[in-house]
Amino acid sequence: MGLDMYAYATEQRINAAVDFSEPEKMEELHYWRKHPNLHGWMEALYKAKGGSNPDFNLSPVALAAADLDGLEAAIRGEALPETSGFFFGESDGSEREDDLEFVQKARAAIGEGKTVFYMAWW
């Protein structure tokens, strides 16, 4: 058990920013295990885009290019919010390069016309 976090890319059009049905065809773009501070950042984005699941579990949030800009700034500025939860583990700063690698992959996928989204399961 624990916090499993995924980013997916799909060529299917998604017509909502949050809480949409999983696309039939999607590819795993990135995976994190127990990185609660990144999850906290994604949860804040989810809520800002109108997400209503109070647990933010299995609730997708689409990531636009501007979102990736904000995420990259938070990563580089060491400003991911301190986040905790049952079985979430701890972020320790060693995730930085992996997080930046995700941002690069997500930008490339968006540049190819794909939709990128984040979803976690805990």
C-alpha positions in Angstrom: 0.0 0.0 0.0 1.0 3.5 -0.5 0.9 6.5 -2.8 1.3 5.4 -6.5 1.4 8.4 -8.9 1.1 8.3 -12.6 1.2 10.6 -15.6 -0.4 9.5 -18.8 -0.5 10.7 -22.4 -3.4 10.1 -24.8 -4.2 11.1 -28.3 -7.9 11.1 -27.4 -9.5 14.4 -26.9 -10.4 15.1 -23.3 -13.2 17.7 -22.8 -12.7 18.4 -19.1 -9.9 19.6 -16.9 -10.7 17.2 -14.1 -12.7 14.1 -13.1 -13.0 12.7 -16.7 -13.3 9.1 -17.6 -10.0 7.3 -18.4 -9.3 7.3 -22.1 -9.6 3.9 -23.9 -6.0 4.4 -25.2 -3.4 5.9 -23.0 0.3 5.4 -22.4 2.1 5.7 -19.1 4.4 8.7 -19.4 5.8 8.7 -15.9 5.5 7.0 -12.5 6.4 8.1 -9.0 6.2 6.1 -5.8 5.5 8.0 -2.5 6.4 11.5 -3.5 3.7 13.3 -1.4 4.9 16.9 -2.1 4.4 16.5 -5.8 1.1 14.9 -5.1 0.2 17.9 -3.0 1.0 20.3 -5.8 -1.2 18.2 -8.2 -4.0 18.2 -5.6 -3.9 22.0 -5.4 -4.0 22.2 -9.2 -6.9 19.7 -9.2 -8.9 21.8 -6.8 -8.1 25.1 -8.7 -9.5 23.5 -11.8 -12.7 22.6 -10.1 -12.0 19.1 -8.8 -14.4 18.0 -6.1 -13.1 14.6 -4.8 -12.0 15.4 -1.2 -9.5 12.5 -1.2 -8.0 13.2 -4.6 -7.7 9.5 -5.2 -8.2 8.1 -8.7 -9.2 11.6 -9.8 -7.5 12.7 -13.0 -6.3 16.2 -13.7 -5.3 17.3 -17.2 -2.0 19.2 -17.4 -1.6 22.1 -19.8 1.7 23.7 -20.9 1.1 26.6 -18.4 0.6 24.0 -15.6 3.9 22.5 -16.5 5.5 25.9 -16.3 4.2 26.3 -12.8 5.3 22.9 -11.8 8.8 23.4 -13.1 9.0 26.7 -11.2 7.9 25.0 -8.0 10.4 22.2 -8.5 13.3 24.5 -9.3 12.4 26.8 -6.4 12.0 24.0 -4.0 8.4 25.1 -3.5 6.4 21.9 -3.7 4.1 22.0 -0.7 4.8 19.9 2.3 2.2 17.1 2.0 1.5 14.1 4.2 -1.1 11.3 4.2 -1.6 7.8 5.3 1.0 5.6 3.6 2.2 8.6 1.5 5.9 8.4 2.6 8.1 11.5 2.5 9.6 13.6 -0.3 13.2 14.2 0.5 14.5 16.4 -2.4 16.2 13.5 -4.2 13.2 13.5 -6.6 14.1 16.8 -8.3 15.9 15.5 -11.4 13.2 12.9 -12.0 10.5 15.5 -11.6 12.2 17.7 -14.2 12.5 14.8 -16.5 8.8 14.3 -16.2 8.2 18.0 -17.1 10.3 17.6 -20.2 8.5 14.4 -21.3 5.1 16.0 -20.7 6.0 19.1 -22.7 7.2 16.8 -25.6 3.9 14.9 -25.5 1.8 18.1 -25.5 4.0 19.3 -28.4 2.9 16.1 -30.3 -0.7 17.1 -29.8 -1.4 14.6 -26.9 -3.2 15.3 -23.7 -1.2 14.7 -20.5 -2.9 14.0 -17.2 -2.0 13.0 -13.7 -3.7 10.5 -11.5 -2.8 8.9 -8.2 -3.9 5.8 -6.3 -3.5 5.3 -2.6 
